[in-house]
Amino acid sequence: MTESDGGFALDEARLAAYLEERVAGFRGPLVATKFPGGQSNPTYRIDTPGGRYVLRRKPPGRLLPSAHAVDREYRVMRALADTEVPVPRVFLLCEDDSVIGSAFYLMEHVEGRVFWDPALPGESPESRAAIYDEMNRVLAALHAVDPAAVGLADFGRPGNYFARQVGRWTKQYRATETESIPEMEHLIRWLPEHLPDDDGRVAIVHGDFRLDNMIFHPTEPRVLALLDWELSTLGHPLADLAYQCMQWRLPHQCIMPGLGGLDRAALGIPSEEAYVARYCERLGLPGIADWHFYLAFSFFRLAAILQGVKKRALDGNASSDKALAMGELVVPLARLGVEMTA
């Protein structure tokens, strides 16, 4: 790999030798090509004479504690391999930094479609409806998995998930804060004071469940692989649902495009209310109380995550050249969160 991008290049010969010894059927030489996206863990296409793979690694440089958890990604995808949740096959986890400079794992390359625009341009209204329903099915399937049955009983901590998450992301935000943002300060005060009662529900939560983290079948409205499990844990399933439903409120003309301002009915895309109702139907839930809290929390959490992206960009450690632009979303996201608290 000849790319000179702040330490993201791989020693291809060393990597090929390492993988040949440990992955059945793998043989070099290899060519590593870094995907342009990815705000957190750099991701590479690995081409070999025998086939194509994908490698995800921790970024170089100084990292926040518990961030960039490629080991957790590997573990959860391996655990979900025989469930109704579509995940890529994983081959190997390497925690020896001497191989490429940081921990990484290797997984299969899944051919298919990635939809970067939630409006799904070029699709028919019927196709859009089917794609959104399939996303809904995958989310419900994930939350229906018994963590203990797949060896993930210890994948998260006990106790009130939202209390822990508010504390965690407040701490992460403080560690990467670059300026004072009144809206973030408001949410940091408001969220702990309005925590819903803990109903005891625990599920495997993805942590970044959205359209562009899925690979769809080349021609069918069917998810072949749900990707980017870095933030996965055991927690409350409504965190995933509310996180995805932020998309309905984000503006369409944005570096992280949403569905705001679009005629969703004409496009064939369900309303937020219909999407939530279908999820509840699939899991046998009567409805959702405190919905505005979950949305406010989701906007706060995403703003805190992107503050970390912004800080890494300013420090020269960001994986994507869009990192600074993504960091500019912190204030608008915090404002949307504050709207949920009114």
C-alpha positions in Angstrom: 0.0 0.0 0.0 1.6 3.2 -1.1 -0.8 5.7 0.5 0.9 8.2 2.7 -2.0 9.2 5.0 -0.7 9.7 8.5 0.2 6.2 9.4 -2.7 4.2 7.9 -0.6 2.3 5.3 0.0 -1.4 6.0 3.1 -3.5 5.6 1.5 -5.8 3.1 4.3 -8.5 3.0 4.3 -8.8 6.8 0.6 -9.0 6.9 0.3 -11.6 4.2 2.9 -13.8 5.9 1.0 -13.5 9.2 -2.4 -14.4 7.7 -1.1 -17.3 5.6 0.0 -19.0 8.8 -3.4 -18.5 10.6 -6.3 -18.3 8.1 -7.2 -21.4 6.3 -7.0 -21.0 2.5 -5.4 -17.5 2.7 -2.4 -17.0 0.4 -0.6 -13.9 -0.6 0.6 -11.6 -2.0 -2.0 -9.1 -1.0 -2.9 -5.6 -1.9 -4.6 -3.4 0.8 -6.8 -0.5 -0.3 -8.2 1.7 2.4 -11.9 2.5 2.1 -12.4 6.3 2.1 -15.2 6.2 4.7 -15.0 5.3 8.3 -14.7 7.9 11.0 -13.4 5.6 13.7 -11.7 2.3 12.7 -9.8 2.3 9.4 -11.1 -0.3 7.0 -9.3 -1.9 4.1 -10.2 -4.1 1.2 -7.7 -7.0 1.0 -7.2 -8.4 -2.5 -5.4 -11.7 -2.9 -5.0 -14.3 -5.7 -7.5 -16.5 -3.9 -10.1 -13.9 -3.1 -11.1 -10.7 -1.4 -11.3 -9.9 2.3 -11.9 -6.9 4.6 -9.6 -5.8 7.4 -10.6 -3.4 10.2 -8.0 -2.0 12.6 -7.7 0.4 15.5 -6.3 3.7 14.2 -2.8 4.7 15.1 -2.0 7.3 17.7 -3.3 8.0 21.2 -6.8 6.7 21.8 -9.5 7.2 24.4 -10.0 4.3 26.8 -12.5 1.7 25.6 -12.7 3.4 22.1 -12.1 1.6 18.8 -12.9 -1.8 20.2 -12.2 -4.0 17.2 -12.1 -7.0 19.6 -15.7 -6.4 20.6 -16.7 -6.1 16.9 -15.1 -9.5 16.2 -16.6 -11.2 19.2 -20.2 -10.0 18.6 -20.2 -10.9 14.8 -18.7 -14.4 15.6 -21.5 -14.9 18.2 -24.3 -13.9 15.9 -23.1 -16.1 13.0 -25.9 -18.7 13.4 -28.8 -16.3 14.2 -31.3 -14.4 12.1 -29.0 -11.4 12.2 -27.0 -11.1 9.0 -23.3 -10.6 9.7 -20.1 -11.2 7.8 -18.0 -14.3 8.5 -15.0 -13.4 10.6 -11.7 -15.3 10.3 -9.2 -13.9 12.8 -8.6 -11.4 15.5 -5.0 -10.1 16.0 -4.2 -8.1 19.2 -0.5 -8.1 18.5 0.3 -4.5 17.6 3.7 -5.5 16.1 2.0 -7.0 13.0 0.5 -3.8 11.5 0.9 -1.3 14.3 -2.5 -1.9 16.0 -5.1 -4.6 16.7 -7.2 -5.7 13.8 -9.5 -8.4 12.5 -10.2 -10.1 9.2 -13.6 -10.8 7.8 -15.2 -11.9 4.5 -15.9 -9.3 1.8 -19.7 -9.2 1.1 -20.7 -8.1 -2.3 -23.8 -6.0 -2.5 -25.3 -2.5 -2.3 -24.7 0.2 0.3 -27.2 3.0 0.3 -25.6 6.2 1.4 -28.7 8.4 0.8 -31.7 7.4 3.0 -34.0 8.8 0.3 -32.9 5.9 -1.8 -32.8 7.7 -5.2 -33.3 5.5 -8.2 -35.5 3.1 -6.2 -39.3 2.8 -6.7 -41.6 3.6 -3.9 -42.3 -0.1 -3.4 -38.6 -0.9 -3.2 -38.0 1.9 -0.7 -40.8 0.6 1.5 -39.4 -3.0 1.3 -35.9 -1.8 2.2 -37.1 0.1 5.2 -39.2 -2.8 6.3 -36.1 -5.1 6.0 -34.1 -2.7 8.2 -36.9 -2.9 10.7 -36.9 -6.7 10.6 -33.1 -6.9 11.1 -33.3 -4.6 14.1 -36.1 -6.6 15.7 -34.2 -9.8 15.0 -31.1 -8.5 16.8 -33.1 -7.4 19.8 -34.9 -10.8 19.9 -31.5 -12.7 20.3 -30.9 -14.0 23.9 -27.4 -12.8 24.7 -26.7 -15.7 27.0 -27.7 -18.2 24.3 -25.0 -16.9 22.0 -22.3 -16.5 24.6 -22.7 -12.8 25.2 -24.1 -12.8 28.7 -21.1 -10.8 29.9 -21.0 -8.4 26.9 -22.2 -5.4 29.0 -22.6 -4.2 32.5 -25.6 -4.6 34.7 -27.7 -1.7 35.9 -29.6 1.1 34.3 -28.3 1.3 30.7 -29.2 4.9 30.0 -27.8 6.1 33.3 -24.5 4.4 32.4 -24.5 5.7 28.8 -25.3 9.3 29.8 -22.3 9.1 32.2 -20.1 7.5 29.7 -20.7 9.9 26.8 -20.5 12.9 29.1 -17.1 11.7 30.2 -16.1 11.0 26.5 -17.4 14.5 25.5 -15.4 16.2 28.3 -12.3 14.3 27.2 -12.5 15.7 23.6 -14.2 19.1 24.3 -12.8 21.9 22.1 -15.2 24.7 22.9 -18.1 25.4 25.2 -21.5 24.4 23.6 -24.5 25.6 25.6 -26.8 23.0 24.1 -24.5 20.2 25.1 -24.4 21.6 28.6 -28.2 21.7 28.7 -28.4 18.0 27.7 -25.7 17.0 30.2 -27.9 18.5 32.9 -31.3 17.4 31.6 -30.7 13.8 30.7 -29.8 12.5 34.2 -32.8 14.3 35.6 -35.3 12.6 33.2 -34.1 9.0 33.1 -37.0 6.6 32.5 -37.6 3.9 35.1 -35.5 0.8 34.3 -37.9 -1.8 32.9 -35.3 -4.5 33.0 -35.1 -5.1 29.2 -31.7 -6.1 28.0 -30.6 -6.9 24.5 -27.6 -6.9 22.2 -27.6 -3.3 20.9 -25.7 -2.4 17.8 -24.9 1.1 18.8 -24.7 2.5 15.3 -27.8 1.0 13.6 -28.4 2.9 10.3 -28.9 2.4 6.6 -25.3 2.9 5.5 -24.0 0.3 7.9 -25.8 -2.5 6.0 -24.9 -4.3 2.8 -28.0 -5.2 0.8 -28.4 -8.0 -1.8 -27.5 -6.7 -5.3 -31.1 -6.9 -6.5 -33.3 -7.8 -3.6 -34.4 -5.7 -0.6 -32.5 -8.1 1.7 -29.7 -7.3 4.2 -26.7 -9.5 3.7 -24.5 -8.0 6.4 -24.9 -5.6 9.2 -21.5 -3.9 9.8 -19.6 -1.6 12.2 -20.2 -3.2 15.6 -17.7 -1.1 17.5 -20.2 0.4 19.8 -22.2 -2.8 20.4 -22.9 -3.9 24.0 -25.7 -5.2 26.2 -28.2 -2.5 26.8 -31.7 -1.2 26.2 -33.0 -2.0 22.7 -34.8 1.4 22.4 -31.4 3.0 22.2 -30.9 1.4 18.8 -34.5 2.3 17.6 -34.3 5.9 18.7 -30.8 6.2 17.2 -32.0 5.1 13.8 -35.1 7.3 14.0 -32.9 10.4 14.3 -32.7 9.9 10.5 -36.3 11.1 10.1 -35.4 14.4 11.8 -32.0 15.2 10.3 -32.0 17.5 7.2 -31.5 15.7 3.9 -28.9 18.2 2.6 -26.3 17.3 5.2 -23.0 15.5 5.3 -24.9 12.9 7.3 -28.2 13.0 5.3 -31.5 12.4 6.9 -35.1 12.5 5.7 -36.0 15.9 6.9 -37.8 18.1 4.4 -38.7 15.2 2.1 -42.1 14.0 1.0 -41.7 10.6 2.6 -45.1 9.4 1.7 -44.6 10.0 -2.0 -41.2 8.3 -1.8 -42.7 5.2 -0.2 -40.8 5.7 3.0 -42.7 5.0 6.2 -43.3 7.7 8.8 -41.4 7.6 12.0 -44.6 6.6 13.8 -45.3 3.8 11.4 -41.7 2.5 11.6 -41.8 2.5 15.4 -45.2 0.8 15.4 -43.9 -2.0 13.0 -40.9 -2.6 15.3 -43.2 -2.8 18.3 -45.5 -5.3 16.4 -42.6 -7.5 15.6 -41.5 -7.7 19.3 -44.9 -7.8 20.8 -44.6 -4.4 22.5 -47.7 -2.3 23.3 -46.0 1.0 22.6 -43.2 3.2 23.8 -43.3 5.7 26.7 -40.7 8.5 27.1 -39.9 8.5 23.4 -38.7 12.1 23.5 -36.1 11.1 26.1 -34.7 8.4 23.9 -34.4 10.8 21.0 -32.8 13.5 23.1 -30.3 10.9 24.4 -29.6 9.7 20.9 -28.8 13.2 19.6 -26.6 13.9 22.6 -24.7 10.6 22.2 -24.1 11.1 18.5 -23.0 14.7 19.2 -20.5 13.4 21.7 -19.2 10.7 19.3 -18.7 13.3 16.6 -16.9 15.6 19.0 -14.4 12.8 19.4 -14.1 12.6 15.6 -13.5 16.4 15.4 -10.8 16.2 18.1 -9.1 13.3 16.3 -9.2 15.4 13.1 -7.6 18.4 14.8 -5.0 16.1 16.3 -4.2 14.5 12.9 -5.5 11.0 13.8 -8.8 10.9 11.9 -9.5 8.0 9.6 -11.6 10.0 7.1 -10.9 13.2 5.3 -14.5 14.1 6.1 -13.8 14.1 9.8 -13.7 17.8 10.4 -16.9 18.3 8.4 -18.6 15.6 10.5 -17.3 17.4 13.6 -19.3 20.5 12.5 -22.5 18.6 13.2 -22.0 18.6 17.0 -23.8 21.9 17.5 -26.8 21.1 15.2 -27.2 17.7 16.7 -27.2 19.1 20.2 -29.8 21.6 19.2 -32.1 18.9 17.9 -31.6 17.1 21.2 -32.6 20.2 23.1 -35.8 20.4 21.0 -36.7 17.0 22.4 -36.5 18.3 25.9 -39.0 21.1 25.5 
